[in-house]
Amino acid sequence: MKVVIIGAGISGLLSALEFAEQGCSVIIFDQQQAGQAASWAGGGILSPMYPWRYPQAVNALAKHGKVLYQAWNEKLKPISGIDFEIHETGMLIFDEADFDLGLNYAKQFQEPMQHCEYLQQEQLKQVNPRISAQFKQAIYFPQIANVRNPRLLKSIITYLKQHPRVQFIENTWVENFQIRNQKIQSVQTQNGQIYEADQFIIATGAWSEHWSTQLRFSIPVTPVQGQMLLFKAPEHWLPTMCMNNVMYLIPRTDGHIVCGSSMNHLGFDKRPSTQTQQDIYKASIAMVPELENFPVVKQWAGLRPSSPTGVPYIGKMPNLENLWANFGHYRNGLCMGPASAQLLRQLVLNQPTIVSPDAYDPIKLLQSEVENAV
Ligand SMILES: Cc1cc2nc3c(=O)[nH]c(=O)nc-3n(C[C@H](O)[C@H](O)[C@H](O)COP(=O)(O)OP(=O)(O)OC[C@H]3O[C@@H](n4cnc5c(N)ncnc54)[C@H](O)[C@@H]3O)c2cc1C
């Protein structure tokens, strides 16, 4: 079977891996170099930030993230030469209004939280001595990990580029589909090239609304800008991830600390702003005052593919036999990525699925858009 995948972010790349490992031939397109968009810009926390605030459909995919990435890291590392560091730091949450909700959620759903503790100031200091004295208590999820997403992308791309059944076509915008009898025959690129396949996957992240014009129904996915700051501290300086007021600190093993993030509706503009940089800086210092002693070495912004409820579209698209979706992961595309790609591959190849697919079914989720268009 030949599969065309449009979009080489985490959703498209993991889909390519899933299909290639099942013996399919894959052509994967990106308008720029592979792995440079939201999936590069993200923080890599392998859990929704406050799981109890999200639909269960998001948590059901996210809970597989850590274990599936560990398995991919083992498989890819010998060939790519890259360890993408699944760093099990745990997460401290300081938002007091969420304590009861969080603890109840953790009790009710064992995963992805698995284990959750309420900490008072003394215990908090032991778990993370860098925390500001203003925080007298926290909830602690010791098993939440983060992944070093730029390395993750590099590892997958390196692995796929040496794979005999995978072809990359980069710096090429896919413009439209050639459709006959409710079936896609091929895709056409901006420079007029045609590529045929049996199955076609849309994994175009924040750009997914582009397909509305040709498919003649609205696809409600829009870009939401998120900005980040990067501090450089000594190795292993900050022992845990920290979260307060939807701002977070994510320590990498080499002392880099990723801090974010903002939510701005600015279309496809991903230039960082000074005001947002200052807001993130202030929120970071409020959690860990000693960060003030370390340099900010980088800042950037990326475009999250927002969907109405944060639940991604995964499965067959309406009205066509062989067009599939894996997009709209909004704030959680890195943690949902491995299970999303596995679910997609299982649906396309008619295999038993990792989770029940109904909640992600584009035909159901887009039903009112399709009806309104008729
Ligand atoms: C600041 C920030 C922090 C985040 N933190 C986290 C986190 O901690 N944990 C987490 O799980 N998630 C996080 N996210 C969300 C996560 O990054 C996204 O949900 C995820 O990366 C989406 O992946 P994707 O592959 O769908 O999209 P992308 O990575 O954006 O990839 C889509 C690709 O499709 C290509 N493309 C689009 N249209 C076309 C076309 N017509 N032709 C050719 N190519 C095309 C684009 O060039 C792009 O490379 C964060 C996001 C941001 C911005």
PDBQT file of the ligand as one rigid body, heavy atoms in Angstrom, charges set to zero:
ROOT
HETATM    1  C1  LIG A 401       4.761  27.085  22.658  1.00  0.00    +0.000 C 
HETATM    2  C2  LIG A 401       4.148  25.718  22.536  1.00  0.00    +0.000 A 
HETATM    3  C3  LIG A 401       4.257  24.816  23.586  1.00  0.00    +0.000 A 
HETATM    4  C4  LIG A 401       3.729  23.530  23.470  1.00  0.00    +0.000 A 
HETATM    5  N1  LIG A 401       3.943  22.623  24.475  1.00  0.00    +0.000 NA
HETATM    6  C5  LIG A 401       3.477  21.357  24.350  1.00  0.00    +0.000 A 
HETATM    7  C6  LIG A 401       3.747  20.389  25.358  1.00  0.00    +0.000 A 
HETATM    8  O1  LIG A 401       4.455  20.658  26.338  1.00  0.00    +0.000 OA
HETATM    9  N2  LIG A 401       3.232  19.137  25.203  1.00  0.00    +0.000 N 
HETATM   10  C7  LIG A 401       2.462  18.810  24.132  1.00  0.00    +0.000 A 
HETATM   11  O2  LIG A 401       2.000  17.670  24.057  1.00  0.00    +0.000 OA
HETATM   12  N3  LIG A 401       2.216  19.701  23.146  1.00  0.00    +0.000 NA
HETATM   13  C8  LIG A 401       2.694  20.964  23.235  1.00  0.00    +0.000 A 
HETATM   14  N4  LIG A 401       2.433  21.891  22.259  1.00  0.00    +0.000 N 
HETATM   15  C9  LIG A 401       1.518  21.527  21.164  1.00  0.00    +0.000 C 
HETATM   16  C10 LIG A 401       2.218  20.735  20.101  1.00  0.00    +0.000 C 
HETATM   17  O3  LIG A 401       3.457  21.328  19.792  1.00  0.00    +0.000 OA
HETATM   18  C11 LIG A 401       1.319  20.646  18.853  1.00  0.00    +0.000 C 
HETATM   19  O4  LIG A 401       0.035  20.183  19.206  1.00  0.00    +0.000 OA
HETATM   20  C12 LIG A 401       1.925  19.657  17.853  1.00  0.00    +0.000 C 
HETATM   21  O5  LIG A 401       3.261  19.979  17.603  1.00  0.00    +0.000 OA
HETATM   22  C13 LIG A 401       1.150  19.638  16.545  1.00  0.00    +0.000 C 
HETATM   23  O6  LIG A 401       1.851  18.780  15.670  1.00  0.00    +0.000 OA
HETATM   24  P1  LIG A 401       1.464  18.684  14.151  1.00  0.00    +0.000 P 
HETATM   25  O7  LIG A 401       2.395  17.715  13.512  1.00  0.00    +0.000 OA
HETATM   26  O8  LIG A 401       0.010  18.432  14.039  1.00  0.00    +0.000 OA
HETATM   27  O9  LIG A 401       1.714  20.174  13.602  1.00  0.00    +0.000 OA
HETATM   28  P2  LIG A 401       3.085  20.878  13.114  1.00  0.00    +0.000 P 
HETATM   29  O10 LIG A 401       4.230  20.480  13.948  1.00  0.00    +0.000 OA
HETATM   30  O11 LIG A 401       2.782  22.327  13.006  1.00  0.00    +0.000 OA
HETATM   31  O12 LIG A 401       3.306  20.251  11.679  1.00  0.00    +0.000 OA
HETATM   32  C14 LIG A 401       2.447  20.503  10.596  1.00  0.00    +0.000 C 
HETATM   33  C15 LIG A 401       3.329  20.544   9.346  1.00  0.00    +0.000 C 
HETATM   34  O13 LIG A 401       2.528  20.566   8.187  1.00  0.00    +0.000 OA
HETATM   35  C16 LIG A 401       3.183  21.359   7.204  1.00  0.00    +0.000 C 
HETATM   36  N5  LIG A 401       2.178  21.759   6.224  1.00  0.00    +0.000 N 
HETATM   37  C17 LIG A 401       0.998  22.376   6.485  1.00  0.00    +0.000 A 
HETATM   38  N6  LIG A 401       0.275  22.506   5.351  1.00  0.00    +0.000 NA
HETATM   39  C18 LIG A 401       1.010  21.980   4.343  1.00  0.00    +0.000 A 
HETATM   40  C19 LIG A 401       0.791  21.807   2.939  1.00  0.00    +0.000 A 
HETATM   41  N7  LIG A 401      -0.348  22.178   2.344  1.00  0.00    +0.000 N 
HETATM   42  N8  LIG A 401       1.778  21.265   2.205  1.00  0.00    +0.000 NA
HETATM   43  C20 LIG A 401       2.934  20.847   2.788  1.00  0.00    +0.000 A 
HETATM   44  N9  LIG A 401       3.178  20.965   4.118  1.00  0.00    +0.000 NA
HETATM   45  C21 LIG A 401       2.227  21.510   4.883  1.00  0.00    +0.000 A 
HETATM   46  C22 LIG A 401       3.765  22.512   8.021  1.00  0.00    +0.000 C 
HETATM   47  O14 LIG A 401       4.838  23.128   7.358  1.00  0.00    +0.000 OA
HETATM   48  C23 LIG A 401       4.204  21.796   9.297  1.00  0.00    +0.000 C 
HETATM   49  O15 LIG A 401       5.573  21.406   9.268  1.00  0.00    +0.000 OA
HETATM   50  C24 LIG A 401       3.009  23.163  22.310  1.00  0.00    +0.000 A 
HETATM   51  C25 LIG A 401       2.916  24.067  21.243  1.00  0.00    +0.000 A 
HETATM   52  C26 LIG A 401       3.491  25.326  21.340  1.00  0.00    +0.000 A 
HETATM   53  C27 LIG A 401       3.415  26.264  20.176  1.00  0.00    +0.000 C 
ENDROOT
TORSDOF 0
